[in-house]
Amino acid sequence: MTQKLTAAITAVGGFVPEDKLTNKDLEKMVDTNDEWIVTRTGVSERRILKGEAKGASDMGAPAVLDLCRKRGIDPIEIDCLICCTVTPDMMFPATANIICHKIGAKNAWGYDLQAACSGFLYGVTTGAALIESGRYKKVVVVGADKMSAIVDYSDRTTCILFGDAAGAILLEPNTEGLGVLDSILKSDGSGVSYLHMKAGGSLKPASIETVTAKEHFIYQEGPAVFKFAVKGMADVAGELLERNQLTGDDIAFLAPHQANKRIIDATAQRMGLSPEKVMLNISRYGNTTSATIPLCLWEWQSKLNKGDNIVLAAFGGGFTWGATLIKWAY
Ligand SMILES: CC(C)(COP(=O)(O)OP(=O)(O)OC[C@H]1O[C@@H](n2cnc3c(N)ncnc32)[C@H](O)[C@@H]1OP(=O)(O)O)[C@@H](O)C(=O)NCCC(=O)NCCS
């Protein structure tokens, strides 16, 4: 009898730029204050990728190399690399191709996947399916976002939220029932009006007018998005537990997307999780979009044990949202 293949996470890598942008720094740039930012969002500082001609691939590449080093493999062994990002180096070609070139992953094919803040969850689910198909042995999913490239630093409602970073996981076949066990992914395109970038796509190509009108930055109706996010992320995490007949007691950790601490608290509460079971690093990195969840796994990996049930959960632009159940493999 052939054994069922699952996709196990066998290594995690990460990269955060050195430069910090603190709440005190932002106080000098816009009309805000540390107390407001911390109580409304949970963010104290974020990392910013500085330097000429540096893009998402300059964070994605070192994150994947970190992962290869930890697993003891050469990038040449990677079969496929999925790069989840809303801030690709260029509109085309795919940042996945650029990362593969930078790290010498000469045998890999790959593509970019864009699902805003849920990008990494979508990437894990599709990467796992490639492994489960039996066709690929080593699939990398990397979330890399240089949010500072699309943040308007004169808009106090968004510039306080975002930061730059990358995180990556390696997926490999497993026959012990470890790895990605279940995912519920959702999307609702009617959410576009609340969170988007107005220009730069085929609908409204870049022009002098769009640049002058600051239409190449994140546009967000924060309170509306907040309302959808609190309900969406908590509901889908609850649904995932129920359909797997699990309760909060069965879960070792929640690795949530780090958009706002209040959204994370609501999700943890719905799942019946105590605070020590929630991976939380929003205070140090802010919202790094596709990188938040792998960055949590990267920082928490020494606390994880083989067989631990871990839930990943996210909500983002689109709207997109979802939750994934993982049994830790090492
Ligand atoms: C953006 C967000 C932090 C704003 O928090 P909020 O509690 O909704 O705050 P509001 O936008 O209602 O603003 C409340 C007041 O603070 C003010 N304010 C907004 N930004 C501020 C800032 N940086 N500093 C000080 N005051 C600020 C507002 O102008 C408003 O003032 P008013 O009452 O005089 O009009 C919150 O809405 C949020 O996290 N939204 C979801 C983000 C998200 O999950 N995105 C999806 C994934 S990317």
The ligand as a Gaussian input file, in Angstrom:
#p B3LYP/6-31G(d) Opt

LIG

0 1
 C       -5.103000      51.428000      10.918000
 C       -5.596000      51.196000      12.339000
 C       -4.428000      50.891000      13.237000
 C       -6.259000      52.463000      12.849000
 O       -6.740000      52.239000      14.160000
 P       -8.235000      52.631000      14.537000
 O       -8.405000      52.264000      15.937000
 O       -9.142000      51.976000      13.530000
 O       -8.196000      54.180000      14.424000
 P       -9.064000      55.157000      13.497000
 O       -8.590000      55.042000      12.084000
 O      -10.514000      54.963000      13.779000
 O       -8.585000      56.522000      14.078000
 C       -8.926000      56.988000      15.360000
 C       -8.410000      58.406000      15.509000
 O       -6.973000      58.375000      15.545000
 C       -6.444000      59.211000      14.517000
 N       -5.214000      58.611000      14.021000
 C       -5.053000      57.810000      12.944000
 N       -3.773000      57.484000      12.806000
 C       -3.114000      58.054000      13.821000
 C       -1.768000      58.081000      14.217000
 N       -0.816000      57.403000      13.544000
 N       -1.425000      58.775000      15.319000
 C       -2.350000      59.432000      16.035000
 N       -3.659000      59.463000      15.693000
 C       -4.021000      58.781000      14.600000
 C       -7.526000      59.288000      13.474000
 O       -7.387000      60.431000      12.668000
 C       -8.768000      59.311000      14.309000
 O       -8.954000      60.610000      14.804000
 P      -10.444000      61.242000      14.919000
 O      -11.165000      60.342000      15.893000
 O      -10.163000      62.592000      15.432000
 O      -11.005000      61.187000      13.541000
 C       -6.592000      50.035000      12.380000
 O       -7.777000      50.435000      11.759000
 C       -6.100000      48.773000      11.725000
 O       -5.233000      48.110000      12.233000
 N       -6.754000      48.385000      10.631000
 C       -6.515000      47.095000       9.990000
 C       -5.179000      46.966000       9.394000
 C       -5.111000      45.606000       8.745000
 O       -5.361000      44.603000       9.370000
 N       -4.844000      45.544000       7.473000
 C       -5.010000      44.290000       6.779000
 C       -3.804000      43.584000       6.633000
 S       -2.616000      44.528000       5.804000

